[in-house]
């Protein structure tokens, strides 16, 4: 089944930029897919590399595009605070800078300097923990595709008075960008430490949820994406996704 995704951004966006930001593929790969006639919007094949997608439109990648994107690798990383997940601004440090031989855990080789490894499930510069970078389009679809049911787990330290009323609000009842959030599993581990389990990934979602509940996030650590856990991976280190883990993600 072809990969499809509804664009819900507030303004029109270039197709290659949007695909790169959401981790489906790099901008360069998106341009190549458009040139090969493998991208369509609302059923119409896109032929212009500069084409923008409008809010409410649906982008579809053909089966052949998915096959091309599947020939890649996936990196599992423990991202420190201060690194950005994707394409950085001039004064920001991209997480791919950490992909060195000295930081590698286990078997594998360092990806080429020009390798395209977009993030699948972004992690803010001010947040840390499990980050996956991948050139495997099938894995990207499994993690962030519209039919994905994978949940993500976070350990969050907050400042403010944590009450049962606020916990109930965090679990259900918050609107972001005019849309109701899906139910979140939120539990208290310690007085100022919470566990969040989400099945969606809106921009800076947990921080914005906490703001609605009059709480301030002081530390945010992602520890799990579906069956993939951060266990045993020190901060700043990385490894390759194993074939068994890939199978578990796709399952």
Backbone torsions as a table, in degrees:
resi	resn	phi	psi	omega
1	UNK	NA	130.4	-176.9
2	UNK	-63.8	150.7	179.3
3	UNK	-78.2	128.0	177.9
4	UNK	-133.2	146.2	177.1
5	UNK	-148.9	135.8	176.7
6	UNK	-82.2	131.8	177.0
7	UNK	-86.4	118.2	-177.8
8	UNK	-116.6	21.4	177.2
9	UNK	-69.3	161.9	-176.9
10	UNK	-76.1	-23.9	-176.8
11	UNK	-135.4	159.8	176.2
12	UNK	-57.1	147.1	-178.7
13	UNK	-139.1	142.8	174.3
14	UNK	-59.8	139.3	-176.0
15	UNK	-58.9	-46.3	-176.5
16	UNK	-64.9	-36.0	178.5
17	UNK	-65.8	-45.5	-178.1
18	UNK	-64.8	-45.0	179.4
19	UNK	-62.9	-36.5	178.0
20	UNK	-68.4	-42.1	-178.8
21	UNK	-67.7	-34.2	-178.0
22	UNK	-87.1	-5.0	173.6
23	UNK	86.5	8.3	178.8
24	UNK	-68.8	-41.3	177.3
25	UNK	-165.5	175.8	176.7
26	UNK	-79.8	166.8	177.1
27	UNK	-62.2	-40.2	179.8
28	UNK	-63.5	-40.9	177.8
29	UNK	-66.3	-37.6	178.4
30	UNK	-62.7	-41.9	178.6
31	UNK	-61.8	-39.6	-180.0
32	UNK	-67.1	-39.2	178.7
33	UNK	-65.6	-39.9	177.5
34	UNK	-64.0	-43.4	-179.5
35	UNK	-62.0	-30.5	-179.8
36	UNK	-88.5	3.5	178.1
37	UNK	71.4	31.5	-174.3
38	UNK	-105.4	6.9	-178.7
39	UNK	-122.2	135.4	176.7
40	UNK	-135.2	153.7	175.8
41	UNK	-123.1	121.8	-177.8
42	UNK	49.8	40.9	175.8
43	UNK	86.4	-6.8	-179.4
44	UNK	-100.5	124.7	-179.8
45	UNK	-65.6	132.8	-178.9
46	UNK	-87.4	131.3	179.7
47	UNK	-118.3	-12.6	-177.6
48	UNK	-101.6	119.0	-178.8
49	UNK	-63.5	-21.6	-179.5
50	UNK	-93.4	6.3	-176.6
51	UNK	-60.7	141.2	175.7
52	UNK	-106.4	148.5	174.9
53	UNK	-100.2	137.4	-176.4
54	UNK	-96.0	151.7	175.6
55	UNK	-53.1	132.8	179.4
56	UNK	93.2	-10.7	178.0
57	UNK	-85.2	156.0	-179.0
58	UNK	-113.6	126.0	177.2
59	UNK	-97.7	137.9	179.8
60	UNK	-128.7	134.1	171.3
61	UNK	-101.2	135.2	-179.6
62	UNK	-69.0	166.1	177.8
63	UNK	-59.1	-35.7	-179.6
64	UNK	-67.2	-33.8	176.6
65	UNK	-65.7	-41.7	178.5
66	UNK	-62.7	-39.5	178.8
67	UNK	-62.8	-41.1	-179.8
68	UNK	-65.3	-39.5	-177.8
69	UNK	-75.1	-19.7	-176.6
70	UNK	-73.7	-16.9	-178.1
71	UNK	-83.0	71.8	-176.2
72	UNK	-151.6	-169.8	-179.7
73	UNK	-123.1	162.2	176.8
74	UNK	-130.1	130.5	-180.0
75	UNK	-105.9	137.1	174.1
76	UNK	-109.9	123.5	-172.0
77	UNK	-132.0	150.4	169.3
78	UNK	-103.1	95.8	-173.7
79	UNK	-78.8	128.9	173.8
80	UNK	-80.2	166.2	170.7
81	UNK	-63.0	144.6	176.8
82	UNK	102.6	-8.4	177.2
83	UNK	-110.5	144.3	177.8
84	UNK	-100.1	151.5	-174.0
85	UNK	-72.7	-46.7	-171.6
86	UNK	-112.5	-141.2	-178.5
87	UNK	-64.4	118.8	-173.5
88	UNK	-89.0	158.2	166.6
89	UNK	-71.3	164.6	-175.8
90	UNK	-54.0	-30.9	-176.3
91	UNK	-99.6	13.3	-178.4
92	UNK	-108.8	156.9	-179.2
93	UNK	-107.3	119.8	180.0
94	UNK	-76.2	147.4	-178.6
95	UNK	-62.3	-25.2	-179.1
96	UNK	-63.4	-17.1	177.5
97	UNK	-63.8	-20.5	-179.2
98	UNK	-80.8	-8.0	-177.4
99	UNK	-80.8	75.3	178.4
100	UNK	-118.6	163.2	178.1
101	UNK	-62.5	-35.4	-178.8
102	UNK	-66.3	-27.7	-177.8
103	UNK	-94.4	-5.5	-176.5
104	UNK	-75.2	135.0	174.5
105	UNK	-111.8	125.9	177.3
106	UNK	85.1	-171.0	-176.9
107	UNK	-72.7	157.9	177.1
108	UNK	134.6	173.1	179.5
109	UNK	-124.6	153.0	178.5
110	UNK	-69.5	129.4	177.9
111	UNK	-58.8	152.5	178.1
112	UNK	-60.3	151.5	-176.0
113	UNK	-58.8	-30.8	-178.4
114	UNK	-98.5	11.5	179.6
115	UNK	-66.4	141.9	178.6
116	UNK	-93.1	114.2	-179.6
117	UNK	-133.3	76.9	179.6
118	UNK	-70.5	154.6	178.4
119	UNK	-73.2	145.6	172.3
120	UNK	-118.3	96.0	-172.6
121	UNK	96.8	89.0	-172.2
122	UNK	-69.7	157.5	177.6
123	UNK	-134.7	124.4	-174.3
124	UNK	-58.4	157.8	176.6
125	UNK	-57.5	-35.7	-177.3
126	UNK	-86.2	1.0	-179.8
127	UNK	-111.2	162.9	-177.1
128	UNK	-136.9	171.4	175.4
129	UNK	112.7	-151.4	-170.0
130	UNK	-66.2	120.8	176.0
131	UNK	-132.4	133.6	177.2
132	UNK	-113.1	131.4	175.8
133	UNK	-117.6	135.2	-173.4
134	UNK	-152.9	143.5	169.2
135	UNK	-105.4	11.2	179.6
136	UNK	-96.0	104.3	-176.8
137	UNK	-64.3	-28.2	179.7
138	UNK	-70.5	-41.1	176.1
139	UNK	-64.5	-42.9	178.4
140	UNK	-57.7	-42.8	179.1
141	UNK	-63.3	-40.5	-178.9
142	UNK	-64.5	-33.3	-175.9
143	UNK	-88.0	-44.7	-172.5
144	UNK	-122.8	6.5	178.5
145	UNK	-67.6	161.7	-175.5
146	UNK	-63.8	-21.7	-179.8
147	UNK	-99.5	4.9	-178.6
148	UNK	-65.8	137.1	176.3
149	UNK	-115.9	12.5	-179.4
150	UNK	-68.8	135.2	176.1
151	UNK	-99.5	159.9	179.4
152	UNK	-124.2	138.3	-175.7
153	UNK	-115.2	135.7	-176.5
154	UNK	-132.5	143.5	170.2
155	UNK	-107.5	123.2	-168.5
156	UNK	-128.4	126.2	173.9
157	UNK	-99.4	134.5	-175.7
158	UNK	-128.3	157.9	171.3
159	UNK	-110.1	138.5	-178.3
160	UNK	127.3	173.7	-177.7
161	UNK	-86.0	109.8	-179.1
162	UNK	-87.3	110.9	-179.2
163	UNK	-114.5	164.2	177.7
164	UNK	-63.4	-33.4	178.2
165	UNK	-64.2	-41.2	179.2
166	UNK	-68.9	-37.3	177.8
167	UNK	-63.5	-40.3	178.3
168	UNK	-63.9	-39.3	178.0
169	UNK	-64.4	-42.5	179.5
170	UNK	-63.7	-35.9	-177.7
171	UNK	-70.6	-36.4	-177.2
172	UNK	-164.4	131.4	174.8
173	UNK	130.4	-5.2	-177.1
174	UNK	-94.9	137.8	175.0
175	UNK	-106.2	133.0	173.5
176	UNK	-126.9	131.4	178.5
177	UNK	54.7	35.8	176.2
178	UNK	78.6	7.5	-179.1
179	UNK	-128.0	141.3	178.4
180	UNK	-70.1	134.6	176.0
181	UNK	-74.3	151.9	173.1
182	UNK	-69.6	159.6	179.6
183	UNK	-57.7	134.8	178.6
184	UNK	-115.6	139.4	173.8
185	UNK	-89.2	111.3	-177.3
186	UNK	-125.4	124.6	179.5
187	UNK	-134.8	156.0	-179.7
188	UNK	-94.8	124.9	176.9
189	UNK	-93.0	-43.3	175.5
190	UNK	-138.5	179.5	-176.0
191	UNK	-56.3	-43.1	-177.5
192	UNK	-113.7	16.1	-177.5
193	UNK	-124.9	124.4	-176.2
194	UNK	-119.6	154.2	172.8
195	UNK	-111.6	124.5	176.7
196	UNK	-111.3	134.7	170.3
197	UNK	-125.4	115.1	-174.8
198	UNK	-116.0	152.8	174.3
199	UNK	-114.6	13.9	174.5
200	UNK	-143.5	170.4	-176.2
201	UNK	-143.1	68.9	176.2
202	UNK	-69.2	161.7	-179.4
203	UNK	-58.9	121.4	179.4
204	UNK	48.4	42.7	-169.4
205	UNK	-60.4	-50.7	-175.1
206	UNK	-64.9	-42.0	179.4
207	UNK	-61.7	-40.8	-179.4
208	UNK	-72.4	-35.4	175.0
209	UNK	-60.5	-45.2	-178.8
210	UNK	-65.5	-37.1	177.1
211	UNK	-58.9	-39.9	178.7
212	UNK	-63.6	-29.1	-179.4
213	UNK	-95.3	13.9	179.4
214	UNK	59.2	42.9	175.5
215	UNK	-126.7	148.8	178.8
216	UNK	-114.8	126.9	178.0
217	UNK	-76.6	123.6	177.2
218	UNK	-106.3	-15.8	176.4
219	UNK	-159.7	135.1	-179.8
220	UNK	-135.2	120.2	-177.3
221	UNK	-123.9	119.4	174.6
222	UNK	-89.2	126.6	-174.7
223	UNK	-112.6	-11.4	-176.4
224	UNK	-157.3	141.8	168.2
225	UNK	-127.5	105.7	-175.7
226	UNK	57.2	-125.6	-179.1
227	UNK	-84.8	-3.0	-176.5
228	UNK	-92.6	122.8	-176.8
229	UNK	-114.5	158.2	179.6
230	UNK	-79.0	-11.4	-172.6
231	UNK	-43.1	129.3	172.1
232	UNK	78.1	5.5	-179.1
233	UNK	-111.5	108.5	-177.7
234	UNK	-69.1	158.9	-179.3
235	UNK	-58.8	132.1	179.9
236	UNK	88.2	-7.8	-178.9
237	UNK	-96.2	163.0	-178.5
238	UNK	-147.0	162.7	176.0
239	UNK	-150.6	170.6	176.2
240	UNK	-90.4	143.8	173.7
241	UNK	-63.2	133.8	-179.6
242	UNK	-81.8	158.1	176.0
243	UNK	-56.9	-36.9	179.6
244	UNK	-66.5	-39.0	177.9
245	UNK	-67.3	-38.7	177.7
246	UNK	-60.6	-44.4	178.5
247	UNK	-60.7	-41.6	179.7
248	UNK	-64.3	-39.4	177.9
249	UNK	-62.7	-44.3	-176.5
250	UNK	-72.0	-22.0	179.8
251	UNK	-75.1	NA	NA
